[in-house]
Amino acid sequence: MPKNKIQFLNQIEVKVKDAAGEFIKTAVTTGDGKLNGNNTEFPVNTTSGFRIGDEVYIDDKSANSKFTAVINADTASQLTLAGDLTMITTGAFIKRTDAAQYLDEAIAVYSKYRPFEKLERKSILIPARIFDLPAGWQIGFSSVNFIEYPVNSTPPFYLDENDYNIFLDETNLYKLRFAYELSNAFRIDYMLQHSFDNANPPVISAPESDFFCICNIASGIYLLALASRYGQNVNPSIGSEMSSYDKMTDQYRRLAKELFGQAAQWLGIEVSELNGTNLEQEASSADQTINI
């Protein structure tokens, strides 16, 4: 069964917690949630690190686990979360979604090597040469695998690449254009980046077998961001402390390289392909803020 976003974030935390423990903010519910209007109040062991408006998820390892937002964190022992979450059991974890930015980047990287294949049938009421691109088409990423026309031919008949192209029309919209009019339905098989659906918690389109590969990429990007941000945010005045910080940064990078290596081996690619460098250049997420 495909994994959901909470499972991804939990696994990423497992991989980076030794290095990123100070950045990971977690509260544990110490009692049942109480509905107050449209929100749920939870007694918790701590509210440290949580702010109003934070995106979080609450996880009791059941189907009731959800993404939500912090409505109130003013007291030391209670968090108010958006929505009716009274089905959540005592002992649930409430966590910020800081790692989500690295997961999104990892999915984009992973999709370069194992994209999501989609098949769409286009019905034709009036013969035409120009059609809208299929659902979800991503400019700069998507590509056509094949177009079958007419459908249900035996054997199937696939158009030559010279029979169609994608172009930008005068309204600045990309369209699919054929060399001649089509009067019957056609099928188009094309590639997309993987993504999460609109469920709560969202479920990914990638196969379960690639779960750990994606988590390794995301964790590696997270660690590179930590290595960069840690050095920028800390400016010690004592040389011995600087040496200690340098060692920590090197540790983050070494661990990131190990995780990228595991993912690359699974994908059958060179490790340098995962971020387009030999891991000397920081991941793009390194420019994003890590909240402490």
SETOR-283139 format. One record per residue: x, y, z of N, C-alpha, C in turn; residue in three letters. Coordinates in Angstrom, 2 decimals, decimal comma, padded with zeros to 5 digits, m for minus. Layout:
REM residues N
       nc1       nc2       nc3      cac1      cac2      cac3       cc1       cc2       cc3   type
         X         Y         Z         X         Y         Z         X         Y         Z    ALA
...
***
This chain:
REM residues 292
       nc1       nc2       nc3      cac1      cac2      cac3       cc1       cc2       cc3   type
    000,84   m001,19    000,00    000,00    000,00    000,00    000,89    001,25    000,00    MET
    000,60    002,23   m000,86    001,41    003,46   m000,89    001,43    004,14    000,48    PRO
    002,54    004,80    000,77    002,73    005,43    002,07    002,11    006,83    002,11    LYS
    001,72    007,25    003,32    001,20    008,60    003,46    002,29    009,55    003,98    ASN
    001,98    010,82    003,96    002,98    011,85    004,26    003,47    011,77    005,71    LYS
    002,61    011,37    006,63    003,03    011,24    008,02    004,09    010,14    008,15    ILE
    003,89    009,04    007,45    004,88    007,96    007,49    006,22    008,42    006,94    GLN
    006,19    009,23    005,88    007,44    009,77    005,33    008,14    010,67    006,35    PHE
    007,40    011,59    006,94    008,02    012,54    007,87    008,57    011,83    009,11    LEU
    007,86    010,82    009,58    008,36    010,06    010,73    009,66    009,34    010,39    ASN
    009,74    008,76    009,20    010,95    008,03    008,80    012,13    008,98    008,60    GLN
    011,86    010,16    008,03    012,92    011,15    007,87    013,46    011,57    009,23    ILE
    012,57    011,75    010,19    013,00    012,12    011,53    013,91    011,05    012,13    GLU
    013,56    009,79    011,93    014,40    008,70    012,44    015,81    008,80    011,88    VAL
    015,93    009,15    010,62    017,23    009,18    009,95    018,08    010,38    010,35    LYS
    017,45    011,49    010,73    018,22    012,70    011,02    018,21    013,09    012,49    VAL
    017,50    012,37    013,34    017,28    012,85    014,72    018,57    013,00    015,51    LYS
    019,57    012,14    015,25    020,83    012,27    016,00    021,53    013,59    015,69    ASP
    021,40    014,05    014,45    022,05    015,29    014,03    021,13    016,50    014,20    ALA
    019,83    016,28    014,06    018,89    017,40    014,01    017,97    017,45    015,22    ALA
    018,34    016,75    016,30    017,46    016,66    017,45    017,01    018,00    018,00    GLY
    017,92    018,99    018,00    017,56    020,29    018,56    016,56    021,05    017,70    GLU
    016,41    020,65    016,45    015,47    021,33    015,55    014,10    020,65    015,52    PHE
    014,02    019,42    016,00    012,78    018,65    015,93    011,93    018,96    017,15    ILE
    010,75    019,48    016,92    009,85    019,87    018,00    008,69    018,87    018,10    LYS
    008,54    018,28    019,28    007,54    017,25    019,48    006,84    017,47    020,82    THR
    005,53    017,29    020,82    004,75    017,26    022,05    003,99    015,94    022,08    ALA
    003,69    015,47    023,28    002,95    014,22    023,45    001,67    014,52    024,22    VAL
    000,54    014,06    023,71   m000,72    014,29    024,41   m000,75    013,44    025,69    THR
   m001,20    014,06    026,77   m001,26    013,38    028,06   m002,69    013,06    028,48    THR
   m003,64    013,33    027,61   m005,04    013,04    027,87   m005,85    013,18    026,60    GLY
   m007,13    012,95    026,70   m008,01    013,04    025,53   m008,21    014,49    025,10    ASP
   m008,44    014,67    023,80   m008,72    015,99    023,30   m010,14    016,42    023,62    GLY
   m010,33    017,71    023,85   m011,64    018,27    024,17   m012,05    019,25    023,07    LYS
   m013,21    019,00    022,48   m013,68    019,86    021,40   m014,14    021,20    021,97    LEU
   m013,64    022,28    021,37   m014,02    023,64    021,76   m014,33    024,40    020,49    ASN
   m015,61    024,48    020,15   m015,99    025,07    018,87   m015,54    024,17    017,73    GLY
   m014,75    024,74    016,81   m014,23    023,97    015,67   m012,82    023,45    015,91    ASN
   m012,31    023,59    017,13   m010,95    023,21    017,44   m010,92    022,18    018,57    ASN
   m009,75    021,56    018,74   m009,60    020,55    019,79   m008,45    020,94    020,70    THR
   m008,71    020,92    022,01   m007,71    021,25    023,02   m007,12    019,96    023,57    GLU
   m005,77    019,88    023,54   m005,08    018,69    024,03   m004,18    019,05    025,21    PHE
   m004,28    018,30    026,32   m003,24    018,43    027,34   m001,97    017,75    026,81    PRO
   m000,83    018,43    026,97    000,43    017,92    026,41    001,55    018,05    027,42    VAL
    002,63    017,35    027,15    003,77    017,40    028,06    004,61    018,66    027,89    ASN
    004,49    019,33    026,74    005,22    020,57    026,48    004,61    021,31    025,30    THR
    004,76    022,61    025,31    004,39    023,41    024,13    005,61    024,16    023,58    THR
    006,78    023,84    024,11    008,02    024,51    023,69    008,27    024,29    022,21    SER
    008,54    025,37    021,51    008,84    025,29    020,09    007,63    025,38    019,18    GLY
    006,43    025,42    019,75    005,21    025,52    018,94    004,67    026,94    018,99    PHE
    004,23    027,42    017,83    003,70    028,77    017,72    002,35    028,74    017,01    ARG
    001,54    029,73    017,28    000,25    029,85    016,60    000,48    029,92    015,10    ILE
   m000,27    029,12    014,36   m000,14    029,09    012,90    000,77    028,01    012,39    GLY
    001,55    027,36    013,27    002,43    026,28    012,82    001,62    025,16    012,17    ASP
    002,12    024,66    011,04    001,56    023,45    010,46    002,14    022,25    011,20    GLU
    001,28    021,37    011,66    001,72    020,22    012,43    000,94    018,99    011,98    VAL
    001,39    017,83    012,46    000,56    016,64    012,33    000,48    015,96    013,68    TYR
   m000,64    015,33    013,93   m000,86    014,61    015,18   m001,01    013,14    014,83    ILE
   m000,20    012,30    015,47   m000,06    010,91    015,04   m000,22    009,98    016,24    ASP
   m001,29    009,18    016,20   m001,47    008,15    017,22   m001,34    006,75    016,62    ASP
   m000,69    006,68    015,44   m000,43    005,43    014,72   m001,71    004,74    014,27    LYS
   m002,76    005,52    014,07   m004,03    004,97    013,58   m004,47    005,76    012,36    SER
   m005,59    005,35    011,79   m006,15    006,04    010,63   m006,67    007,43    011,00    ALA
   m006,73    007,73    012,28   m007,21    009,04    012,72   m006,13    010,11    012,67    ASN
   m004,88    009,73    012,45   m003,78    010,70    012,39   m004,03    011,72    011,28    SER
   m003,71    012,98    011,56   m004,07    014,05    010,63   m003,03    015,16    010,62    LYS
   m003,05    015,94    009,52   m002,35    017,22    009,46   m003,33    018,30    009,92    PHE
   m002,80    019,27    010,64   m003,64    020,33    011,16   m002,77    021,56    011,42    THR
   m003,26    022,50    012,20   m002,50    023,71    012,51   m002,70    024,08    013,97    ALA
   m001,70    024,75    014,53   m001,78    025,20    015,92   m002,63    026,47    015,99    VAL
   m003,67    026,42    016,81   m004,54    027,58    017,02   m004,10    028,38    018,23    ILE
   m003,65    027,66    019,27   m003,21    028,33    020,49   m002,14    027,49    021,17    ASN
   m001,07    028,15    021,61    000,01    027,49    022,34    000,48    028,35    023,49    ALA
   m000,45    029,09    024,09   m000,08    030,10    025,09    000,26    029,50    026,45    ASP
   m000,26    028,31    026,75    000,03    027,71    028,05    001,09    026,64    027,90    THR
    001,71    026,26    029,02    002,80    025,29    028,99    002,33    023,86    028,84    ALA
    001,03    023,61    029,05    000,56    022,23    029,08   m000,66    021,97    028,20    SER
   m000,94    022,88    027,25   m002,09    022,66    026,37   m001,83    023,24    024,99    GLN
   m002,14    022,45    023,98   m002,11    022,90    022,59   m003,51    022,81    022,02    LEU
   m003,93    023,86    021,34   m005,21    023,86    020,65   m004,96    023,71    019,16    THR
   m005,55    022,68    018,57   m005,35    022,37    017,15   m006,65    022,54    016,38    LEU
   m006,52    022,88    015,10   m007,68    023,11    014,26   m008,41    021,80    013,95    ALA
   m009,73    021,85    013,99   m010,55    020,71    013,59   m010,96    019,83    014,75    GLY
   m011,86    018,89    014,44   m012,32    017,91    015,42   m011,37    016,73    015,40    ASP
   m010,52    016,63    016,41   m009,52    015,57    016,52   m009,75    014,72    017,76    LEU
   m010,98    014,67    018,22   m011,29    013,97    019,48   m011,13    012,46    019,37    THR
   m011,01    011,92    018,18   m010,81    010,48    018,01   m009,36    010,07    018,29    MET
   m008,46    011,06    018,37   m007,05    010,78    018,64   m006,90    010,25    020,07    ILE
   m006,10    009,21    020,23   m005,93    008,60    021,55   m004,79    009,26    022,33    THR
   m004,83    009,11    023,65   m003,79    009,63    024,53   m002,43    009,03    024,16    THR
   m001,39    009,85    024,24   m000,05    009,40    023,89    000,33    009,69    022,46    GLY
   m000,53    010,43    021,74   m000,23    010,78    020,35    000,89    011,81    020,29    ALA
    001,65    011,78    019,21    002,72    012,75    018,99    002,20    013,91    018,15    PHE
    002,53    015,12    018,57    002,25    016,31    017,77    003,60    016,85    017,31    ILE
    003,78    016,98    015,99    005,08    017,38    015,46    004,92    018,46    014,39    LYS
    005,88    019,37    014,37    005,91    020,35    013,29    006,32    019,67    011,99    ARG
    005,94    020,29    010,89    006,18    019,69    009,57    007,40    020,28    008,89    THR
    008,43    020,65    009,67    009,61    021,31    009,09    010,25    020,49    007,97    ASP
    010,25    019,17    008,10    010,92    018,33    007,10    010,15    018,24    005,79    ALA
    008,93    018,76    005,75    008,11    018,63    004,54    008,76    019,30    003,34    ALA
    009,48    020,42    003,56    010,11    021,11    002,44    011,18    020,23    001,79    GLN
    011,88    019,44    002,60    012,92    018,56    002,07    012,31    017,33    001,41    TYR
    011,18    016,90    001,92    010,45    015,79    001,29    009,97    016,19   m000,10    LEU
    009,43    017,39   m000,23    008,95    017,86   m001,54    010,10    017,91   m002,55    ASP
    011,26    018,40   m002,10    012,41    018,47   m003,00    012,89    017,07   m003,38    GLU
    012,86    016,16   m002,41    013,29    014,78   m002,67    012,39    014,11   m003,69    ALA
    011,10    014,35   m003,61    010,15    013,75   m004,56    010,43    014,26   m005,97    ILE
    010,77    015,54   m006,10    011,10    016,10   m007,41    012,36    015,45   m007,97    ALA
    013,37    015,23   m007,10    014,61    014,59   m007,53    014,34    013,14   m007,93    VAL
    013,65    012,42   m007,08    013,32    011,01   m007,35    012,55    010,85   m008,66    TYR
    011,64    011,79   m008,91    010,78    011,69   m010,10    011,56    011,81   m011,40    SER
    012,75    012,42   m011,35    013,59    012,50   m012,56    013,97    011,10   m013,04    LYS
    014,09    010,18   m012,11    014,57    008,84   m012,45    013,45    007,80   m012,49    TYR
    012,40    008,03   m011,71    011,25    007,13   m011,74    009,96    007,96   m011,72    ARG
    009,66    008,58   m012,85    008,48    009,45   m012,90    007,18    008,65   m012,83    PRO
    006,11    009,38   m012,61    004,77    008,81   m012,52    004,18    008,74   m013,93    PHE
    003,86    007,54   m014,37    003,30    007,35   m015,71    001,78    007,39   m015,65    GLU
    001,18    008,15   m016,55   m000,27    008,31   m016,56   m000,80    008,15   m017,98    LYS
   m001,95    007,50   m018,10   m002,60    007,29   m019,40   m003,95    007,99   m019,38    LEU
   m004,21    008,81   m020,40   m005,48    009,53   m020,47   m006,11    009,34   m021,85    GLU
   m007,41    009,13   m021,85   m008,15    009,01   m023,11   m008,82    010,34   m023,40    ARG
   m008,63    010,82   m024,63   m009,24    012,07   m025,05   m010,34    011,78   m026,07    LYS
   m011,56    012,16   m025,73   m012,68    012,00   m026,67   m012,75    013,20   m027,59    SER
   m013,16    012,98   m028,82   m013,23    014,04   m029,82   m014,65    014,14   m030,35    ILE
   m015,27    015,29   m030,15   m016,62    015,52   m030,68   m016,58    016,18   m032,04    LEU
   m015,61    017,08   m032,23   m015,45    017,78   m033,51   m014,02    017,57   m033,98    ILE
   m013,80    017,15   m035,21   m012,43    016,94   m035,71   m011,58    018,19   m035,50    PRO
   m010,35    017,96   m035,05   m009,47    019,10   m034,76   m008,02    018,66   m034,79    ALA
   m007,12    019,64   m034,83   m005,68    019,37   m034,78   m005,07    019,75   m033,44    ARG
   m005,69    020,69   m032,74   m005,11    021,24   m031,52   m005,98    020,89   m030,32    ILE
   m005,33    020,44   m029,24   m006,05    020,00   m028,04   m005,32    020,51   m026,79    PHE
   m006,08    020,59   m025,70   m005,46    020,89   m024,41   m004,53    019,75   m024,02    ASP
   m003,48    020,10   m023,30   m002,59    019,08   m022,77   m003,33    018,25   m021,72    LEU
   m002,91    017,02   m021,47   m003,63    016,17   m020,52   m003,53    016,68   m019,09    PRO
   m004,39    016,15   m018,24   m004,51    016,61   m016,86   m003,17    016,52   m016,12    ALA
   m002,84    017,60   m015,42   m001,66    017,60   m014,57   m000,35    017,84   m015,30    GLY
   m000,40    018,08   m016,60    000,84    018,26   m017,38    001,71    019,33   m016,75    TRP
    002,99    019,01   m016,55    003,92    019,92   m015,88    004,95    020,44   m016,88    GLN
    004,81    021,71   m017,21    005,73    022,33   m018,16    007,15    022,23   m017,63    ILE
    008,07    021,78   m018,45    009,45    021,64   m018,04    009,78    020,28   m017,48    GLY
    008,76    019,46   m017,23    009,02    018,12   m016,72    008,32    017,05   m017,56    PHE
    007,04    017,21   m017,79    006,25    016,16   m018,46    006,74    015,90   m019,87    SER
    006,55    014,67   m020,31    006,88    014,28   m021,68    005,92    013,21   m022,14    SER
    005,75    013,10   m023,45    004,85    012,10   m024,04    005,62    010,81   m024,25    VAL
    005,05    009,71   m023,78    005,62    008,39   m024,06    005,12    007,87   m025,40    ASN
    003,80    007,92   m025,58    003,23    007,52   m026,86    001,81    008,06   m026,97    PHE
    001,34    008,17   m028,19   m000,06    008,51   m028,47   m000,63    007,42   m029,37    ILE
   m001,71    006,83   m028,91   m002,38    005,77   m029,66   m003,58    006,37   m030,40    GLU
   m003,59    006,22   m031,72   m004,70    006,74   m032,53   m004,79    005,96   m033,84    TYR
   m006,01    005,50   m034,14   m007,21    005,53   m033,30   m007,12    004,48   m032,19    PRO
   m007,96    004,62   m031,17   m007,92    003,68   m030,05   m008,55    002,36   m030,47    VAL
   m008,16    001,32   m029,74   m008,73   m000,02   m029,90   m008,39   m000,67   m031,24    ASN
   m007,32   m000,19   m031,88   m006,88   m000,86   m033,09   m006,18   m002,17   m032,71    SER
   m006,25   m003,15   m033,59   m005,58   m004,44   m033,35   m004,69   m004,76   m034,55    THR
   m003,35   m004,74   m034,34   m002,64   m004,34   m033,11   m002,72   m002,84   m032,89    PRO
   m002,37   m002,33   m031,68   m002,43   m000,89   m031,42   m001,57   m000,11   m032,41    PRO
   m002,05    001,07   m032,79   m001,30    001,92   m033,72   m000,83    003,16   m032,96    PHE
    000,49    003,38   m032,96    001,06    004,52   m032,24    001,60    005,54   m033,24    TYR
    001,28    006,80   m032,99    001,72    007,86   m033,88    003,23    008,06   m033,79    LEU
    003,80    008,46   m034,91    005,21    008,83   m034,95    005,40    010,17   m034,25    ASP
    006,57    010,40   m033,66    006,83    011,66   m032,97    006,70    012,86   m033,89    GLU
    006,88    012,66   m035,18    006,74    013,77   m036,13    005,28    014,12   m036,40    ASN
    004,35    013,31   m035,87    002,93    013,56   m036,11    002,32    014,53   m035,11    ASP
    003,08    014,93   m034,10    002,52    015,84   m033,09    003,66    016,63   m032,45    TYR
    003,29    017,74   m031,84    004,25    018,52   m031,08    003,51    019,35   m030,03    ASN
    004,26    019,89   m029,09    003,71    020,76   m028,05    004,20    022,16   m028,33    ILE
    003,29    023,12   m028,34    003,67    024,48   m028,71    002,97    025,49   m027,81    PHE
    003,48    026,70   m027,81    002,91    027,80   m027,05    002,04    028,63   m027,97    LEU
    000,74    028,72   m027,66   m000,15    029,45   m028,56   m000,14    030,95   m028,25    ASP
   m000,97    031,71   m028,95   m000,95    033,16   m028,83   m001,50    033,65   m027,50    GLU
   m002,17    032,77   m026,76   m002,68    033,14   m025,44   m001,71    032,71   m024,33    THR
   m000,50    032,30   m024,73    000,55    031,86   m023,79    000,16    030,59   m023,03    ASN
   m000,57    029,72   m023,70   m000,89    028,42   m023,15   m000,25    027,34   m024,02    LEU
    000,33    026,34   m023,37    000,89    025,23   m024,11   m000,22    024,27   m024,55    TYR
   m000,13    023,84   m025,81   m001,16    022,96   m026,39   m000,49    021,79   m027,10    LYS
   m001,30    020,79   m027,37   m000,88    019,62   m028,15   m001,41    019,76   m029,56    LEU
   m000,51    019,75   m030,55   m000,91    019,96   m031,94   m000,51    018,75   m032,78    ARG
   m001,44    018,31   m033,63   m001,18    017,19   m034,53   m000,95    017,68   m035,95    PHE
   m000,30    016,87   m036,74    000,01    017,23   m038,12   m001,23    017,19   m039,01    ALA
   m002,28    016,56   m038,53   m003,53    016,45   m039,29   m004,69    016,37   m038,31    TYR
   m005,90    016,55   m038,82   m007,08    016,50   m037,96   m007,32    015,09   m037,42    GLU
   m007,71    015,03   m036,16   m008,13    013,77   m035,54   m009,64    013,81   m035,38    LEU
   m010,30    012,72   m035,75   m011,75    012,69   m035,68   m012,28    011,66   m034,70    SER
   m011,38    010,83   m034,16   m011,78    009,83   m033,17   m010,95    010,00   m031,90    ASN
   m011,34    009,30   m030,87   m010,64    009,38   m029,59   m009,20    008,91   m029,74    ALA
   m008,32    009,47   m028,89   m006,94    009,00   m028,83   m006,53    008,83   m027,37    PHE
   m005,50    008,03   m027,16   m004,93    007,85   m025,83   m003,53    008,44   m025,81    ARG
   m003,22    009,16   m024,72   m001,89    009,73   m024,56   m001,30    009,22   m023,26    ILE
   m000,10    008,66   m023,37    000,62    008,17   m022,21    001,76    009,15   m021,94    ASP
    001,85    009,64   m020,69    002,81    010,71   m020,42    003,35    010,60   m018,99    TYR
    004,38    011,40   m018,71    005,07    011,34   m017,43    004,80    012,59   m016,60    MET
    004,69    012,39   m015,28    004,51    013,47   m014,32    005,47    013,27   m013,15    LEU
    005,68    014,33   m012,39    006,33    014,16   m011,11    005,37    013,47   m010,15    GLN
    005,91    012,68   m009,26    005,07    012,09   m008,22    004,58    013,18   m007,28    HIS
    003,48    012,92   m006,62    002,91    013,91   m005,71    002,01    013,21   m004,70    SER
    001,59    013,97   m003,70    000,63    013,49   m002,72   m000,78    013,88   m003,15    PHE
   m001,74    013,03   m002,80   m003,12    013,34   m003,14   m003,70    014,32   m002,12    ASP
   m005,01    014,54   m002,18   m005,66    015,53   m001,33   m006,27    014,95   m000,07    ASN
   m005,95    013,70    000,24   m006,46    013,09    001,46   m005,77    013,70    002,68    ALA
   m006,25    013,39    003,86   m005,60    013,82    005,09   m005,50    012,61    006,03    ASN
   m004,28    012,02    006,16   m003,01    012,48    005,59   m002,89    012,12    004,12    PRO
   m002,17    012,95    003,34   m002,02    012,71    001,91   m001,22    011,42    001,62    PRO
   m001,60    010,75    000,54   m000,94    009,51    000,11   m000,17    009,79   m001,18    VAL
    001,05    009,24   m001,28    001,90    009,52   m002,43    001,58    008,57   m003,59    ILE
    001,91    009,02   m004,80    001,69    008,19   m005,99    002,81    007,20   m006,22    SER
    003,96    007,40   m005,57    005,11    006,51   m005,77    004,85    005,14   m005,14    ALA
    005,44    004,08   m005,68    005,23    002,75   m005,12    005,85    002,60   m003,73    PRO
    005,26    001,73   m002,92    005,75    001,52   m001,57    007,21    001,06   m001,56    GLU
    007,61    000,34   m002,60    008,97   m000,19   m002,65    010,03    000,90   m002,68    SER
    009,67    002,12   m003,07    010,63    003,22   m003,15    010,56    004,15   m001,94    ASP
    009,82    003,75   m000,93    009,63    004,57    000,27    010,96    004,98    000,91    PHE
    011,83    004,00    001,18    013,08    004,31    001,86    014,03    005,10    000,97    PHE
    013,97    004,89   m000,32    014,80    005,65   m001,25    014,45    007,14   m001,17    CYS
    013,17    007,45   m001,22    012,74    008,85   m001,15    013,10    009,45    000,21    ILE
    012,92    008,66    001,28    013,27    009,15    002,61    014,76    009,43    002,73    CYS
    015,58    008,59    002,10    017,03    008,82    002,14    017,40    010,11    001,43    ASN
    016,79    010,36    000,28    017,07    011,60   m000,45    016,65    012,81    000,38    ILE
    015,44    012,76    000,94    014,93    013,87    001,74    015,81    014,10    002,97    ALA
    016,23    013,03    003,62    017,07    013,16    004,80    018,43    013,74    004,45    SER
    018,97    013,34    003,30    020,24    013,90    002,85    020,14    015,39    002,59    GLY
    019,06    015,82    001,95    018,85    017,24    001,69    018,69    018,00    003,01    ILE
    017,95    017,42    003,94    017,76    018,01    005,26    019,12    018,22    005,94    TYR
    019,97    017,21    005,91    021,27    017,30    006,57    022,18    018,33    005,91    LEU
    022,13    018,44    004,59    022,92    019,48    003,92    022,43    020,86    004,31    LEU
    021,11    021,01    004,46    020,57    022,29    004,90    021,01    022,60    006,32    ALA
    021,02    021,58    007,18    021,48    021,77    008,55    022,95    022,20    008,58    LEU
    023,76    021,53    007,76    025,18    021,85    007,72    025,40    023,31    007,33    ALA
    024,62    023,76    006,35    024,77    025,14    005,88    024,25    026,14    006,90    SER
    023,05    025,90    007,39    022,42    026,84    008,30    023,10    026,88    009,66    ARG
    023,59    025,75    010,11    024,24    025,73    011,41    025,46    026,63    011,40    TYR
    026,24    026,57    010,33    027,42    027,41    010,23    027,08    028,89    010,11    GLY
    025,93    029,21    009,45    025,55    030,60    009,27    024,97    031,21    010,54    GLN
    024,25    030,37    011,31    023,56    030,89    012,48    024,45    031,01    013,72    ASN
    025,57    030,27    013,72    026,44    030,26    014,90    027,75    030,95    014,56    VAL
    028,16    031,90    015,40    029,40    032,63    015,16    030,20    032,68    016,47    ASN
    030,81    031,56    016,85    031,53    031,51    018,12    032,78    032,37    018,09    PRO
    033,17    032,85    019,28    034,35    033,70    019,38    035,59    032,94    019,82    SER
    035,41    031,67    020,19    036,53    030,87    020,67    036,90    029,85    019,61    ILE
    038,20    029,77    019,30    038,66    028,90    018,23    038,31    027,45    018,44    GLY
    038,40    026,93    019,68    038,09    025,52    019,93    036,63    025,22    019,65    SER
    035,76    026,20    019,93    034,34    026,01    019,63    034,12    025,98    018,14    GLU
    034,82    026,83    017,41    034,71    026,84    015,96    035,10    025,49    015,39    MET
    036,15    024,90    015,92    036,59    023,58    015,47    035,51    022,54    015,72    SER
    034,83    022,64    016,87    033,75    021,71    017,19    032,61    021,85    016,21    SER
    032,25    023,11    015,87    031,17    023,34    014,91    031,54    022,82    013,52    TYR
    032,81    022,99    013,15    033,26    022,47    011,87    033,11    020,95    011,80    ASP
    033,43    020,29    012,91    033,31    018,84    012,95    031,85    018,41    012,82    LYS
    030,96    019,17    013,46    029,54    018,84    013,36    029,05    019,01    011,93    MET
    029,48    020,10    011,27    029,09    020,33    009,88    029,60    019,21    008,99    THR
    030,84    018,78    009,21    031,40    017,67    008,44    030,60    016,39    008,69    ASP
    030,17    016,20    009,92    029,38    015,01    010,25    028,06    015,01    009,49    GLN
    027,40    016,17    009,43    026,16    016,28    008,68    026,38    015,91    007,22    TYR
    027,46    016,42    006,65    027,73    016,18    005,23    028,08    014,71    004,97    ARG
    028,83    014,11    005,87    029,18    012,69    005,69    027,93    011,82    005,75    ARG
    027,05    012,11    006,70    025,83    011,33    006,81    024,94    011,54    005,59    LEU
    024,88    012,79    005,11    024,10    013,07    003,89    024,64    012,27    002,72    ALA
    025,96    012,21    002,60    026,57    011,47    001,49    026,23    009,98    001,58    LYS
    026,22    009,43    002,79    025,85    008,02    002,95    024,42    007,78    002,51    GLU
    023,51    008,67    002,90    022,10    008,51    002,54    021,89    008,67    001,03    LEU
    022,56    009,66    000,44    022,48    009,83   m001,01    023,03    008,59   m001,72    PHE
    024,10    008,02   m001,16    024,69    006,83   m001,77    023,73    005,65   m001,76    GLY
    023,01    005,47   m000,65    022,04    004,38   m000,58    020,92    004,58   m001,58    GLN
    020,44    005,83   m001,70    019,38    006,12   m002,66    019,86    005,93   m004,10    ALA
    021,07    006,38   m004,37    021,63    006,24   m005,73    021,77    004,77   m006,10    ALA
    022,23    003,96   m005,16    022,37    002,53   m005,43    021,02    001,91   m005,76    GLN
    020,00    002,31   m005,03    018,65    001,77   m005,29    018,14    002,19   m006,67    TRP
    018,44    003,43   m007,05    017,97    003,94   m008,35    018,86    003,51   m009,50    LEU
    020,06    003,00   m009,19    020,98    002,59   m010,24    021,64    003,75   m010,94    GLY
    021,96    004,80   m010,17    022,59    006,00   m010,75    023,83    006,35   m009,95    ILE
    024,60    007,31   m010,46    025,73    007,83   m009,71    025,22    008,76   m008,61    GLU
    025,88    008,73   m007,47    025,43    009,54   m006,34    025,42    011,02   m006,68    VAL
    026,34    011,49   m007,52    026,40    012,90   m007,88    025,17    013,37   m008,64    SER
    024,42    012,43   m009,23    023,24    012,82   m010,00    022,10    013,31   m009,13    GLU
    022,10    012,97   m007,86    020,96    013,30   m007,02    020,79    014,79   m006,80    LEU
    021,89    015,53   m006,78    021,75    016,98   m006,68    022,57    017,71   m007,74    ASN
    023,02    016,95   m008,75    023,71    017,58   m009,87    025,14    017,99   m009,58    GLY
    025,69    017,55   m008,44    027,06    017,91   m008,08    027,73    016,70   m007,47    THR
    028,93    016,91   m006,97    029,63    015,86   m006,21    029,43    016,08   m004,71    ASN
    028,26    016,63   m004,37    027,89    016,91   m002,98    028,73    018,03   m002,37    LEU
    029,41    018,80   m003,20    030,13    019,96   m002,68    029,20    021,16   m002,60    GLU
    028,23    021,20   m003,52    027,28    022,31   m003,54    026,09    021,96   m002,67    GLN
    025,57    022,93   m001,96    024,46    022,67   m001,06    023,18    022,46   m001,85    GLU
    022,26    021,68   m001,25    020,94    021,53   m001,84    020,23    022,87   m001,81    ALA
    019,28    023,05   m002,71    018,59    024,34   m002,79    017,85    024,66   m001,50    SER
    017,44    023,63   m000,76    016,73    023,86    000,50    017,63    024,48    001,55    SER
    018,93    024,46    001,35    019,84    025,04    002,34    019,61    026,55    002,47    ALA
    018,98    027,16    001,48    018,69    028,57    001,55    017,40    028,86    002,30    ASP
    016,71    027,82    002,73    015,45    028,01    003,43    015,70    028,03    004,93    GLN
    014,85    028,70    005,65    015,04    028,90    007,08    014,70    027,64    007,86    THR
    015,56    027,29    008,80    015,27    026,22    009,75    014,86    026,89    011,05    ILE
    013,63    026,66    011,48    013,14    027,28    012,70    013,63    026,53    013,92    ASN
    014,05    027,25    014,89    014,55    026,65    016,13    013,57    026,99    017,27    ILE
***
